[in-house]
Amino acid sequence: MGMRALFGLLLAAAMTLVAGAARAHPHVWITATSELLYAADGTITGVRHAWTFDDMFSSYAVQGLESKTKGAYTSEELVPLAQTNVESLKEYAYFTFARADGKKERFQEPVDYFLDYKDAVLTLHFTLPLKNPVKPKQLVLEVFDRSFFIDFQMAKDNPVKLVGAPAGCQMKLERPSDGTASAQKLNEQTFMNGENSNFGLMFANKITVDCP
């Protein structure tokens, strides 16, 4: 199964569930860290993510992959899988949404991406360059899955870093409230249509950076 589009297949499965057959809840769990990248002139050039998948998803993802050492995988051995993952993420805007002084910003395709495998879990590393580097007074970055098929949680320790930010910039992280119980009351059809089509926003991790 090695080179399958893991994200694409899993998310497609979520969209095709028979209405009422399953309750709306996450199927994949990711623990994330993010770095906001700044150029020497103070412009924001992009964001670097590291996403660690839950052990069940990681186990599924490496099934069928060849490795020199049983139960261990090098970054080199995981290169094709890393490429498949980042290509699949494009359809979902990389689950990363940015606004600079209230204006929506867009990202280029990922660069410097790779997977590592440690303690039986996969971590995907990748950098999203902004299409147009900006120097806003306020940047808001949100990481979430609109369908809540994937549950993103920022790491407890050092979840967000400002790399090369100008002096005086202040960062605030707002973690999502626990709305899992509410989400489970909605069936998949309700969850993906009408007013609830962006229900995943309730579970967004919101990073706000204010600069002088």
DOROBA-367600 format. One record per residue: z, x, y of N, C-alpha, C in turn; residue in three letters. Coordinates in steps of 0.02 Angstrom, whole numbers, padded with zeros to 5 digits, always signed. Layout:
ZXYZXYZXYALA;...
//
This chain:
+00000+00041-00060+00000+00000+00000+00000+00043+00063MET;+00009+00109+00055+00022+00156+00108-00001+00140+00178GLY;-00066+00131+00190-00092+00128+00258-00100+00058+00285MET;-00061+00013+00261-00065-00056+00286-00037-00060+00357ARG;-00058-00110+00394-00031-00120+00462+00034-00158+00456ALA;+00089-00121+00452+00153-00152+00438+00172-00204+00490LEU;+00170-00185+00553+00188-00233+00605+00142-00293+00604PHE;+00077-00279+00599+00029-00334+00600+00040-00383+00544GLY;+00050-00358+00484+00059-00403+00427+00123-00442+00433LEU;+00177-00410+00452+00241-00445+00456+00241-00498+00511LEU;+00213-00481+00568+00211-00529+00622+00163-00586+00607LEU;+00107-00570+00575+00061-00623+00555+00094-00671+00507ALA;+00135-00645+00462+00170-00688+00415+00216-00736+00451ALA;+00247-00711+00504+00292-00755+00542+00255-00813+00574ALA;+00194-00799+00597+00155-00851+00631+00129-00904+00583MET;+00125-00888+00519+00093-00935+00472+00144-00970+00427THR;+00207-00963+00441+00257-00999+00401+00248-01074+00410LEU;+00256-01111+00356+00252-01183+00359+00309-01209+00403VAL;+00293-01255+00448+00344-01281+00493+00404-01308+00454ALA;+00463-01284+00473+00524-01308+00441+00541-01271+00377GLY;+00496-01229+00352+00509-01195+00289+00560-01139+00298ALA;+00565-01113+00358+00613-01060+00371+00640-01069+00441ALA;+00701-01048+00452+00731-01052+00518+00712-00991+00558ARG;+00710-01000+00624+00690-00945+00668+00746-00893+00671ALA;+00731-00834+00649+00779-00780+00651+00741-00715+00641HIS;+00770-00659+00660+00734-00595+00652+00726-00576+00579PRO;+00671-00542+00564+00658-00517+00497+00659-00441+00495HIS;+00654-00410+00553+00656-00337+00558+00705-00320+00614VAL;+00746-00269+00602+00796-00248+00652+00782-00177+00674TRP;+00780-00167+00739+00766-00101+00767+00822-00081+00814ILE;+00847-00019+00805+00894+00010+00852+00854+00059+00895THR;+00856+00049+00960+00810+00085+01005+00847+00128+01056ALA;+00812+00181+01075+00830+00220+01134+00767+00227+01176THR;+00776+00232+01241+00718+00237+01286+00731+00289+01340SER;+00679+00324+01359+00682+00372+01414+00629+00353+01466GLU;+00650+00345+01528+00603+00334+01582+00583+00403+01609LEU;+00517+00415+01613+00491+00481+01630+00467+00483+01702LEU;+00489+00533+01738+00472+00541+01809+00435+00606+01820TYR;+00386+00604+01867+00351+00664+01888+00391+00699+01943ALA;+00370+00758+01962+00406+00797+02012+00410+00762+02079ALA;+00360+00721+02095+00360+00686+02159+00399+00621+02158ASP;+00433+00606+02102+00475+00547+02097+00440+00485+02071GLY;+00376+00490+02054+00342+00432+02026+00360+00425+01952THR;+00362+00363+01929+00374+00348+01859+00308+00351+01822ILE;+00305+00392+01770+00242+00402+01735+00238+00366+01668THR;+00296+00346+01641+00294+00312+01576+00362+00305+01546GLY;+00363+00284+01483+00425+00275+01447+00418+00303+01376VAL;+00469+00337+01353+00469+00364+01285+00520+00326+01243ARG;+00496+00298+01188+00538+00259+01144+00554+00296+01079HIS;+00611+00282+01051+00627+00301+00982+00657+00239+00949ALA;+00622+00212+00899+00642+00150+00867+00661+00164+00794TRP;+00723+00152+00777+00747+00162+00709+00749+00095+00673THR;+00713+00089+00617+00707+00027+00581+00765+00018+00532PHE;+00779-00043+00516+00831-00057+00467+00811-00028+00398ASP;+00860-00020+00355+00847+00014+00291+00801-00025+00246ASP;+00804-00092+00248+00760-00132+00205+00687-00124+00226MET;+00674-00128+00291+00606-00120+00315+00582-00049+00300PHE;+00625+00000+00311+00606+00070+00299+00587+00080+00226SER;+00626+00050+00181+00612+00057+00110+00544+00026+00093SER;+00530-00031+00122+00466-00064+00111+00409-00022+00138TYR;+00419+00007+00196+00365+00043+00231+00342+00105+00193ALA;+00387+00138+00159+00368+00201+00125+00347+00190+00053VAL;+00347+00129+00029+00325+00117-00039+00253+00140-00048GLN;+00242+00179-00099+00174+00201-00114+00153+00264-00078GLY;+00193+00288-00031+00176+00349+00005+00189+00410-00039LEU;+00144+00457-00039+00153+00517-00078+00193+00568-00038GLU;+00237+00605-00073+00275+00657-00041+00289+00712-00090SER;+00298+00773-00065+00312+00830-00109+00381+00824-00140LYS;+00428+00796-00101+00496+00788-00125+00512+00714-00133THR;+00532+00695-00192+00546+00625-00204+00603+00600-00159LYS;+00589+00543-00126+00640+00513-00083+00645+00545-00015GLY;+00601+00592+00000+00601+00625+00066+00529+00628+00092ALA;+00521+00621+00157+00455+00621+00187+00456+00663+00250TYR;+00408+00707+00257+00403+00748+00317+00363+00710+00370THR;+00369+00731+00433+00330+00699+00486+00256+00705+00472SER;+00235+00761+00442+00165+00770+00425+00142+00719+00374GLU;+00183+00707+00324+00165+00658+00273+00164+00586+00301GLU;+00199+00576+00356+00203+00509+00385+00152+00498+00442LEU;+00110+00547+00456+00062+00542+00511+00018+00480+00505VAL;-00014+00467+00448-00058+00408+00444-00020+00343+00455PRO;+00041+00339+00430+00081+00279+00438+00101+00270+00512LEU;+00117+00325+00545+00133+00321+00616+00074+00296+00657ALA;+00015+00319+00640-00045+00297+00675-00057+00222+00664GLN;-00049+00200+00603-00057+00129+00587-00008+00087+00627THR;+00054+00110+00631+00104+00072+00667+00088+00065+00741ASN;+00072+00119+00774+00059+00114+00846-00004+00074+00861VAL;-00054+00079+00817-00114+00038+00826-00098-00036+00819GLU;-00054-00053+00772-00035-00123+00762+00006-00150+00820SER;+00044-00106+00853+00086-00128+00908+00047-00150+00970LEU;-00015-00127+00976-00054-00143+01036-00060-00218+01048LYS;-00070-00255+00994-00078-00328+00999-00017-00361+01030GLU;+00040-00329+01026+00103-00358+01050+00128-00323+01113TYR;+00081-00288+01147+00098-00254+01210+00155-00204+01200ALA;+00161-00179+01139+00212-00129+01122+00283-00154+01134TYR;+00290-00220+01139+00356-00252+01150+00391-00222+01212PHE;+00351-00197+01258+00379-00162+01317+00346-00191+01380THR;+00387-00216+01426+00360-00250+01485+00394-00222+01548PHE;+00353-00204+01597+00379-00171+01656+00356-00207+01720ALA;+00402-00207+01769+00386-00232+01836+00412-00182+01887ARG;+00369-00165+01934+00387-00119+01988+00388-00157+02053ALA;+00447-00163+02083+00455-00204+02143+00425-00273+02134ASP;+00436-00301+02075+00414-00368+02060+00343-00374+02034GLY;+00305-00320+02036+00235-00322+02013+00231-00298+01941LYS;+00195-00336+01900+00187-00319+01830+00146-00255+01824LYS;+00170-00209+01783+00135-00147+01770+00111-00145+01698GLU;+00057-00108+01686+00029-00104+01618+00032-00032+01593ARG;+00031-00027+01526+00035+00038+01495-00030+00057+01461PHE;-00042+00122+01457-00096+00148+01417-00075+00150+01344GLN;-00122+00169+01301-00106+00173+01230-00057+00230+01218GLU;-00016+00225+01165+00036+00275+01153+00008+00346+01141PRO;+00048+00395+01161+00033+00465+01147+00096+00497+01117VAL;+00087+00556+01090+00143+00595+01062+00184+00553+01012ASP;+00150+00516+00969+00186+00474+00922+00195+00509+00855TYR;+00251+00495+00823+00264+00521+00756+00322+00482+00725PHE;+00326+00485+00660+00381+00455+00622+00424+00510+00591LEU;+00489+00498+00589+00531+00541+00547+00573+00497+00501ASP;+00595+00527+00447+00631+00491+00394+00696+00529+00381TYR;+00752+00496+00396+00817+00528+00387+00867+00475+00366LYS;+00910+00492+00318+00961+00446+00293+00931+00380+00271ASP;+00872+00384+00241+00837+00327+00211+00812+00276+00262ALA;+00805+00296+00325+00776+00251+00375+00722+00288+00414VAL;+00673+00249+00437+00618+00275+00477+00633+00268+00551LEU;+00613+00317+00590+00616+00312+00663+00547+00328+00691THR;+00521+00282+00730+00456+00291+00763+00467+00314+00834LEU;+00437+00372+00851+00440+00400+00918+00372+00393+00950HIS;+00369+00370+01012+00305+00367+01046+00316+00362+01122PHE;+00266+00383+01159+00268+00381+01232+00214+00334+01257THR;+00234+00290+01304+00187+00243+01335+00177+00266+01408LEU;+00119+00295+01424+00106+00313+01494+00087+00251+01534PRO;+00112+00246+01594+00090+00193+01639+00017+00203+01658LEU;-00021+00148+01662-00091+00154+01684-00094+00180+01755LYS;-00046+00159+01796-00043+00182+01865+00029+00202+01881ASN;+00043+00268+01882+00111+00290+01899+00133+00260+01966PRO;+00196+00241+01970+00221+00205+02029+00286+00237+02053VAL;+00303+00223+02115+00364+00249+02145+00400+00190+02179LYS;+00427+00144+02139+00456+00083+02167+00529+00093+02188PRO;+00552+00048+02230+00623+00045+02245+00661+00020+02184LYS;+00630-00026+02148+00661-00053+02088+00611-00059+02031GLN;+00630-00034+01974+00591-00042+01913+00632-00081+01863LEU;+00600-00132+01833+00632-00171+01780+00591-00162+01716VAL;+00623-00138+01664+00591-00128+01600+00627-00171+01548LEU;+00588-00212+01512+00617-00255+01460+00585-00239+01393GLU;+00627-00236+01342+00604-00222+01274+00627-00280+01230VAL;+00578-00317+01203+00594-00374+01161+00532-00401+01127PHE;+00542-00441+01076+00488-00475+01040+00489-00548+01061ASP;+00434-00573+01090+00431-00641+01115+00447-00692+01060ARG;+00429-00676+00998+00439-00723+00943+00508-00715+00910SER;+00545-00663+00928+00609-00646+00898+00603-00634+00823PHE;+00544-00615+00801+00535-00594+00732+00566-00526+00721PHE;+00563-00484+00773+00596-00419+00773+00654-00421+00822ILE;+00711-00399+00800+00771-00398+00842+00781-00326+00866ASP;+00774-00316+00932+00785-00250+00962+00857-00246+00989PHE;+00891-00193+00969+00957-00180+00997+00958-00108+01022GLN;+00977-00099+01084+00982-00031+01110+01041+00004+01077MET;+01033+00069+01066+01085+00108+01033+01150+00105+01072ALA;+01206+00112+01037+01271+00111+01070+01282+00172+01113LYS;+01259+00230+01090+01269+00292+01126+01204+00316+01159ASP;+01208+00329+01224+01150+00355+01262+01086+00314+01249ASN;+01089+00249+01261+01030+00207+01247+00971+00218+01293PRO;+00986+00237+01356+00933+00246+01406+00946+00309+01446VAL;+00893+00348+01456+00898+00408+01497+00843+00407+01551LYS;+00860+00434+01609+00811+00444+01662+00794+00519+01661LEU;+00732+00534+01646+00710+00604+01639+00672+00626+01702VAL;+00705+00668+01742+00673+00693+01803+00676+00645+01861GLY;+00720+00595+01858+00724+00545+01912+00751+00576+01976ALA;+00729+00551+02034+00755+00576+02098+00830+00565+02103PRO;+00862+00607+02142+00934+00600+02154+00947+00532+02187ALA;+01000+00501+02166+01019+00436+02196+00996+00376+02157GLY;+00953+00385+02107+00930+00329+02067+00987+00305+02022CYS;+00994+00239+02018+01047+00209+01978+01016+00164+01924GLN;+01041+00171+01863+01015+00133+01807+01067+00084+01780MET;+01045+00024+01763+01088-00026+01733+01053-00055+01672LYS;+01091-00062+01617+01064-00091+01556+01099-00157+01543LEU;+01061-00210+01534+01087-00276+01515+01065-00289+01444GLU;+01115-00294+01400+01100-00308+01330+01096-00384+01320ARG;+01057-00407+01270+01051-00479+01259+01117-00509+01235PRO;+01128-00571+01254+01186-00607+01227+01170-00627+01156SER;+01220-00642+01118+01211-00660+01048+01190-00733+01043ASP;+01126-00746+01040+01102-00815+01036+01074-00831+00967GLY;+01092-00790+00917+01065-00798+00850+01077-00868+00823THR;+01138-00894+00833+01153-00960+00805+01108-01013+00835ALA;+01095-01008+00900+01050-01057+00932+00980-01050+00905SER;+00958-00987+00895+00890-00976+00870+00881-01006+00801ALA;+00932-01002+00759+00926-01026+00691+00920-01102+00687GLN;+00937-01137+00740+00931-01209+00740+00860-01232+00751LYS;+00816-01186+00770+00747-01202+00784+00704-01184+00725LEU;+00660-01229+00704+00614-01209+00651+00557-01168+00682ASN;+00516-01137+00640+00466-01091+00664+00416-01125+00711GLU;+00396-01186+00697+00347-01220+00739+00376-01232+00809GLN;+00437-01256+00812+00469-01267+00877+00476-01201+00914THR;+00492-01150+00876+00507-01085+00905+00446-01055+00940PHE;+00387-01069+00913+00327-01036+00938+00284-01079+00984MET;+00307-01139+01001+00266-01182+01042+00305-01208+01102ASN;+00266-01233+01151+00296-01266+01208+00343-01221+01247GLY;+00399-01251+01268+00446-01215+01311+00480-01157+01275GLU;+00479-01158+01209+00513-01106+01171+00467-01048+01151ASN;+00404-01048+01176+00356-00998+01154+00377-00928+01176SER;+00420-00923+01226+00445-00858+01248+00520-00854+01238ASN;+00544-00887+01185+00616-00890+01172+00646-00821+01162PHE;+00605-00774+01138+00629-00707+01126+00655-00673+01188GLY;+00637-00699+01248+00662-00670+01310+00738-00673+01313LEU;+00768-00722+01278+00841-00726+01276+00872-00663+01247MET;+00833-00627+01206+00858-00570+01170+00831-00504+01198PHE;+00805-00507+01260+00777-00447+01291+00831-00398+01312ALA;+00815-00334+01303+00855-00281+01331+00825-00264+01399ASN;+00862-00271+01452+00836-00265+01519+00865-00202+01553LYS;+00820-00157+01570+00839-00095+01603+00815-00100+01676ILE;+00862-00092+01722+00845-00095+01793+00863-00028+01826THR;+00815+00001+01861+00826+00064+01896+00812+00054+01970VAL;+00863+00066+02011+00857+00061+02084+00859+00131+02113ASP;+00810+00146+02155+00805+00211+02187+00804+00203+02263CYS;+00834+00251+02299+00835+00246+02372+00765+00254+02403PRO;
//
